[in-house]
């Protein structure tokens, strides 16, 4: 199951049930859900859109407004992404010079 879910991460309980039956295992959705819990395999839902205005205490000022960026190493930015692997995630961090 783990190998199949690594190759097809969007499949859920029903498709996994069908796939296991193709392999000759007698399973039902309840068993697949239990195995997903053991594997710590959870659905990833969209999170709150942070680009919309939120509570006043979380709004930070834009510090680059009016700043003349004219040389290297003056402004940096970062980004973090995660890549699903066989066992967990690989975190990718990029640090860029604007």
C-alpha positions as CSV (number, residue, x, y, z in Angstrom):
1,X,0.0,0.0,0.0
2,X,2.8,2.4,0.9
3,X,4.5,1.9,-2.4
4,X,1.3,2.4,-4.4
5,X,0.4,5.5,-2.4
6,X,3.8,7.0,-3.0
7,X,3.2,6.6,-6.8
8,X,-0.4,7.7,-6.6
9,X,-0.9,10.1,-3.6
10,X,-4.4,11.2,-4.6
11,X,-6.0,7.8,-4.3
12,X,-8.4,7.3,-1.4
13,X,-10.1,4.5,0.4
14,X,-12.3,3.3,-2.4
15,X,-9.6,3.2,-5.1
16,X,-7.2,1.5,-2.6
17,X,-9.9,-1.1,-1.8
18,X,-10.2,-1.9,-5.5
19,X,-6.5,-2.1,-5.9
20,X,-6.0,-4.5,-3.0
21,X,-8.8,-6.7,-4.4
22,X,-6.9,-6.8,-7.7
23,X,-3.9,-8.1,-5.7
24,X,-6.1,-10.8,-4.2
25,X,-6.6,-9.4,-0.7
26,X,-10.1,-9.5,0.8
27,X,-10.5,-6.0,2.3
28,X,-13.3,-3.6,3.1
29,X,-13.3,0.2,3.5
30,X,-13.1,-0.1,7.3
31,X,-9.9,-2.1,7.1
32,X,-8.4,0.4,4.6
33,X,-9.2,3.3,6.9
34,X,-7.6,1.5,9.8
35,X,-4.4,0.8,7.8
36,X,-4.3,4.5,6.6
37,X,-4.5,5.5,10.3
38,X,-1.6,3.2,11.2
39,X,0.4,4.5,8.3
40,X,-0.5,8.1,9.4
41,X,-1.8,8.7,5.9
42,X,-4.2,11.8,6.1
43,X,-5.9,13.9,3.5
44,X,-4.3,17.4,3.0
45,X,-7.0,20.1,2.8
46,X,-6.7,23.6,1.6
47,X,-5.7,25.9,4.4
48,X,-7.0,29.4,5.1
49,X,-6.0,31.8,2.4
50,X,-3.4,33.9,4.2
51,X,-3.2,36.6,1.4
52,X,-6.7,37.9,2.5
53,X,-6.8,40.4,5.2
54,X,-7.0,38.9,8.6
55,X,-6.9,40.0,12.2
56,X,-5.2,43.3,12.7
57,X,-2.5,41.9,15.0
58,X,-1.3,39.6,12.2
59,X,-0.9,42.2,9.5
60,X,2.7,43.2,9.2
61,X,4.0,46.3,7.4
62,X,5.6,45.9,3.9
63,X,9.2,46.9,4.6
64,X,10.4,47.2,1.0
65,X,8.0,49.9,-0.1
66,X,10.0,52.9,-1.3
67,X,13.3,51.1,-0.9
68,X,15.6,51.5,-3.9
69,X,17.0,48.0,-4.5
70,X,20.2,48.6,-6.6
71,X,22.8,46.2,-5.5
72,X,23.3,42.4,-4.8
73,X,22.8,41.0,-1.3
74,X,20.5,43.9,-0.4
75,X,17.2,42.0,-0.2
76,X,16.7,38.3,0.3
77,X,13.6,36.1,0.2
78,X,12.9,32.5,1.2
79,X,10.4,29.8,0.3
80,X,9.7,26.4,1.8
81,X,8.0,23.5,0.1
82,X,7.6,19.8,1.0
83,X,8.0,16.9,-1.3
84,X,6.2,13.6,-0.4
85,X,8.7,10.7,-0.1
86,X,8.2,7.0,0.7
87,X,8.4,7.6,4.5
88,X,7.4,11.2,5.3
89,X,8.3,14.4,3.6
90,X,11.4,16.1,2.3
91,X,11.5,19.8,3.1
92,X,12.9,22.0,0.3
93,X,14.1,25.5,1.3
94,X,15.1,28.1,-1.3
95,X,16.9,31.3,-0.3
96,X,17.0,33.8,-3.1
97,X,18.6,37.2,-3.7
98,X,16.0,39.6,-5.0
